Structure formats: C-alpha cells, structure tokens
Amino acid sequence: MRRENSRSKKVVMKKGRIFFEKLRFLKLNLKNKILFTGIVFFVIVMFVPAAEIKVDPSKCVIVLPEKADDTKKSAAEELRKHLELVTGADIPLLSGTAPVDGKYSFCIGIMEQGNSKELEAEEARWVVTSTAVYLYGDDSRSRKGNSFAVYGFLEDELGVHWIEPGDDGTVYKIQSPLVLKEGNFGWVPKLGMRIIRGGSRLDSPVKAKNLELKVLEKSMKEHNKDVYDTREWLNRMRMGNNMNIAYGHAFTDWWKKYGKSHPEYFALNKYGKREPEIESSKESSPENPLWKNLKGFTIIKLCPSNPSVKDQIIQNWLELKKHSHYINVCENDKKGYCRCTECRKLDGHNDNLDIYQVHLSDRYIYLANGVAREAKKHDPEAYVTTYAYNETEYPPRREHLEPNVIIGIVPTTIDLEKLEELYGGWEKMGAKKIFLRPNTLHYVCNIGVPLGIEKRMFDAFQLAVKHGCVGVDYDSLKHSWTLSGISDYILAKAISDPSKPFEKWEDEYYSAFGASSSDVKKYYQYWRNEVWENRLAPDVNDIDEKGKFHNFVRGLMWNLSKYYKETDFDKTDAILKKAAENKLTEIEKKRLDRLILSNEHSRLVFKAITTQGTERFKYSKELFSFRLKHQDNLKLSWLSLIENEEQAGDITGIYMVAQLGKFSQPWIQTPLFWYFKMDQQNVGLNEEWQKECRDKIQKEWELLPTNSSWSSSPSYYKYPSVVLREKLKKYKGIGWYSQQLEIPVNWKDKYVYLCFGAVDKSCWVYVNGKEVGKHIFTHPDDWRSSFTIRIDENFSKDKKQMIMIRVESGGVGGIWKRVWLVSAEKENL
C-alpha cells in the first residue's frame, strides 16, 4: 500500500511557499494578510487531488464486531461477495474492534477513532485511510445504515452497479490491486420513506388462468429465488423507511367492530341505509346475511361529517399500546360514498356520486382537519395522514389543510402539466408535506413493447420532490426487466438521491453493456425520442382516457397501430446488430443478446396486436411459441404480461390461441354484427324469444357489433341506431343476441363449439330454441375471460342453425370479444 500523488502534493506546496514569500513585498495590513492567507490555503487544498491508495487483495481482511447483529453480518457478506467478484480474492472475515496490524482492514460497523458525530436516520458513512476502510451507519431499529455504507463504497470507489436483481444484474470491472481514494464519504437520504414494492410474495407464484398457459408458471423454488433477489436489489438501491408514516385504507375492520353498535359512523348508501352499498342492502334486516358475514365488508365508506367518527378515531389512537405520532384516516377503497345532507353540504355541489372521480376532497379534508386539531391537544408532534385518491385526488375547493395533515397522493396521470397543477394545488391549499403512493408501474409500464418512458418517470418524480415530497411508495415492480428495467433502475436511483441528474443514472445503466454502451444508448434513446416524445407524450391524456380508469397501457394497446410502426423495429434491430459487432465480455454479450431477443419479442407483440382479421392469429401463434421457447432466456414476467394483455381483451390473441389450439382448423369467425334486442322487463324467457323465427328477428331486432360492449359501440359503425346507442349507454340488464350460422358439411361427425372471446357477464346459449349451455359469472375475471360451449347436440338437419344468446350484463355489457365457431374430432377430445 502506498500513496501515489505525494509528488504532486510537494509541487503544489512548493508553489504555495513561493507565493507566500511574495506576500512580504505586498503592503497589506495584518487583518487583510490573514484573510488573504486563508483564501490561498483553501485554494491549495481544493486543487490537491485526493491521495490514491493501492491495496493488495491478498493482504486484506474484513473486520466485524464479535457480537455483530444481523444488519452488520449482512453488510459484511455483501462486501465480501463483491470484493471477490472485483478482485478474485476470497477476503477473510475476522472478529475485532479495530483494524488488524499488517493487514488492510475493511471494518464493518466500526467507527474510526476520534469520530463522535451522531448519525442521522439511515445515514451511511465510509472513511478510506491508508490502513483501513471504515464502513458504518445507522443500524438502530433494524435500519440498514451499515449495508448502505457498503453499497455506497462499492458504487463510488469500485464502480459496482446493480441494474436489476440477480447475479446477471451486477456490473463490475476486475481490479487487482484495488485503487481507492482517501477521504471521508457518506450518504444521508433526502426522502425519509423510499419504497418500491417488490410485486411478489414468498410462496405465492403467479398462477395461469388456464391449463394451456401453466407451462409458463414458475416453480416455487424459482419464484422464491426471484423474491429474495428482488428484496436484495431493493436494499442495494437503498430503499428504506425511517418515517413510519401510518397510511393505507384505514377502516377495513370498522364494519365488523361498529356495524351493529354504531351504524351512524357509516355512509348513507343509495338505498337510504347506513350499511355496505350492495344489492342485498335493499332488503336488509338483522337477519340479513350482511350481519352474518361481516368479514368480507372491508370497503364500506364512513360518514365524514359525523363528529362521532372523529371522536372514535382519536379514542382508538389514544388506546394504542405503542403510541404513534401518525394517525391514519385514509378512506376505504372503491365506491359507496355517503349521501347524507351534511356530507353533501361539505362537497359544495350535487354532482352524481356514482360518477368516477366526482370531487369529494372537501368532506375528507374536513374529517382529517378535525382529527388533526384534536390530536394536537394530546400530542404536539401528532400528524394525520389521508389519501388524495380517485374521488379525492384533486385538492379541496374550500377546506384548507391543518399544518399537521400529510397528504398521500395517488396520481392518476404522468402528464407533467397536470402533475404540476395537482401538486401545486395541494400546496396552495396548505399541504406542507406530501408523499407519493403511485400505481404508475401497474398502469403505465407493463406492456410488451418498449415505451421510452424512463425520463418521464424521472421527471414526474422530481416534480413531487419540488413540491415537498417527503417519501414515496410505488406499487409495484412488474419484473419485466428486459423491457422496463432501465426505467425501474433510474427511478430507484433517483429516489435514493434526487439531487443527481437523469444522465448520471442513464449512463450507469448503459455501462452494463461494455463496449456496446454507446449503441445501447442509441437503442433506448430511439424509443424515448422518436416514439415517446414525438408520438406518445403529446397524446398521453387521450391514450389514458381511452384506456378507461387511467389505464394508459390498455389505452395504448387498443390504439397501438396509431403510434408504432414496423419500421421502428427494423431501425432498432439495426442498432442492436451494430452493437453486437463489439468485443464484449461473456456477461455483457448475454445482456445484449437478451435485448436483441426482447426486441424480436416486441415486434411479435406489435404484429399480433395490429394485424387485422384472422391473419392476426398467425402472429399470435408465433408469439405464443416464442414465449414458450424463450421463457427462461428473457427476464420477463410472462404471466403478468399476458394478464395485462388479457385485461385489454386478449389483445395479442394469446388466450384465444391457447384455447383454440386444441381444436381442428379452420377456426371460423362468426359475423361481426349479430341481431340484438333489449329485454328491459326480463320477459324474454316467458315469451320464448329463444324460439323466434329468423324473419321476425330480421324485421324487429337491430344489428349490434360483438367486438365491443353494448354500452360503447364504435361511432364509425353504421349499427346500432342512434336511439339504441343512447338506450344502451348505461344499460345494465338482459339482452338477446341472434345469428344464423352455417356449419361446414365436413363437421357432421365432429363436436362443434362456440368459442366466446368475452361476455359481460353471464350468458345462456340456445340452438334451434333449446338451451345447450351457459356461462355464469362466478369469478371476478369471468367477464373478460374466453370460454367455449358445445352446440351440436341440438342441430337440425339443415346446413344453417339458429343460435340465440341471452346475456345478463353487470358492467360494460354484452358480447364484447368476437365469437368463433370451432370443431374437434370426437376421438381426439
């Protein structure tokens, strides 16, 4: 070990002495000389480079206190693991309280002598000297300051980075000897709460929704390894929480506790009763199942205008065994808001409470303010937290916040102007502290094509910091690392240190590709500049609206051909092909190969979504085969990705291909338009509509498309009529579909089925007047899932068969994904 720049120091000091010699010729008074001398000394110190220390790995040890807790042990193991990667040496781990004589010592959880400065919450420090490195931090309350010190040292001193979970995500360069810079270094979190949810739990792998997709499921062992790797990655990104803010839907157990004794606590529902707003509330009584099955009613809303609600919240807080400075008043999820006169007065308007995002912030800030004022009487440091979420997302119009109210904002947009308005609006109404609780990673990032959204995610986060954000809780990672890993990495690094520019984190990510980093940069910048900035960003609000309920990804998938072209994949393939010409290490090549495969996968997603007619299933089959073949080659969460596609109506055709694949070719798509009739009084069965003749139906019924819900038929279709469109806009009830289908002659000895893309929500199928099957809504996903019903059992001898489908709607309404006619050999099924 030796100092490398002692010569440069001597040169600078010699020049300093010459400079000071010349001072005696200057006619300065004593005070000015002292001031001038101080300035010169500061300049000399600033321009002297930090001493470099060369360290022989074979002469190193890691020193850990004898009774080290788990946080210190974990930090030591992380350091040992990465030093071995960088140097190739297995560094011994010893017990002790100080550096070992004759060895260069990495001391974990041990302060350098003479340092008594108190550590801030989660603070990390690493001090590099000529004989040792001291790595320590705040480990009170199981905090990870020691580990954060190790990560800071590895990143800043040795250039180690972790672009994604798992060993393949660790970026490093071989060094022997180690070259360290002497000095005192550290990290203190700007945000007290830094959370990105892992997105998966131990022993809970994602399950396929049908047998054909089970092959894409991960084993329990594989899944649990992913969970541990993700937790480790989040630690390395220095995620943590030293604030312990209480938040989340706060009153999920109140109905069980107070439903019988204090019904006045709860929202007056649309049936005029203070109980859960569900259908059976119409006939509620003490004997109603509502009172026997209280456990399930966790989403009932409160009556914010009732002072007794505030009093009960305060009483519950004071009775806690372990006193907290934070009181959670975040309302429960879903709809069912109070309709009482006093709550409506607080709203200041009479807008329909069933409308999505009707403005209700004033009533809930009224409640939060009341709790905040009362809590302050008992604890001067008390804070109250409440959500700005859906109906309460935008700031109140009259109620100004008490200083001790913290707002947890759940933004539903990534439009920067709207976010500025949102955060600024809350600030204007008195919000001193906000924290973010976005669902952005669910609704914006989980799609099978590159978005180029990483800079927008960074900028959206920085806007919140500008407006006083004290913490974040992002829900949650989607584990599509080859597609959205760059965005996840940059967001995590920005959260750990908001002071650094986007370009620093961007270049760190590209460094993982070695000599191809500049080409990979061009690849990502193509998607960001050409696709996101030029095409998607200008239409972000329109796409968001089309996706319904702020689901940007769904809106984009439904309009993909408007924003993406196949030439995008040609150009980006060419960039990656050039990148592959560079000389790379084995792991760098592996990362690049994965990126090349990912672009191939994205092209297939594009083709499967945008190709029209039955030809699209050619690409659906190719995409399905690709995913089966490369399920272990790409770091993508296949079932999560497919589920998102399925929520857009099986937009890539994967479910349909998986389901129809067992049937013989050809697959016959039934007509887009079927005859339709509303059954508002539910008289169809009694009047035997299922036996209506073809001629009568053609005269009296109207045509309706089967590729969209009956409430939102595309405006460019000639059918249905304007009158029927208006009637169906908010219609929830019974509707009948009819079509005459010609069955191929060579299907005579086969089983014949109707395969439905999706029906909301239940349906009964009749062939030539007789019921042959039904699909009843029982699972939450049934309204958007495909299914088949056998229909050949009541065929007549005619070529054409009369098909009637009775549908009971629960939401969007009707047959909204195309119907297929398929067959199967009897001996093969």
Secondary structure, DSSP 8 states (H G I E B T S, - for coil): --BS-HHHHHHHHHHHHHHHHHHTTS---HHHHHHHHHHHHHHHHHHS---EEEE-GGGEEEEE-TT--HHHHHHHHHHHHHHHHHHS----EEE-SS--TTSEEEEET---TT------TT-EEEEE-SSEEEEEE--GGG--HHHHHHHHHHHHHH--EESSSSGGGEE----SSEEEE-EEEEE--SSSEEEE--S--TT-----SSGGGGGG---HHHHHHHHHHHHHHHHHTT-EESS----S-TTTTHHHHHTTT-GGGB---TTSSSS--SGGGGG--TTSHHHH-GGG-----B-TT-HHHHHHHHHHHHT-SS--SEEE----SSS-----HHHHHHHTS---TTSTT---HHHHHHHHHHHHHHHHHH-TT-EEEEEE-GGG-S--SS----TTEEEEE------HHHHHHHHHHHHHTT--EEEE---HHHHTS--SS----HHHHHHHHHHHHHTTEEEEEE------HHHHHHHHHHHHHHHH-TTS-HHHHHHHHHGGGGGGHHHHHHHHHIIIIIIIIIIIGGGHHHHHHHTSTT-HHHHHHHTHHHH--HHHHHHHHHHHHHHTTS---HHHHHHHHHHHHHHHHHHHHHHHHH--GGGHHHHHHHHHHHHHHTTTTS---HHHHHHHHHHTTSTTSHHHHHHHTTSEEEEEE--SEEEEEEETTS-TTTTTGGG--HHHHHHHSEEEESSS-TTS--TTSS-S-HHHHHHHTT--SEEEEEEEEE--GGGTTEEEEEEEEEEESEEEEEETTEEEEEE---STTGGG--EEEE-GGG--SSSEEEEEEEEE-SSS-EEEEEEEEEEEEGGG-
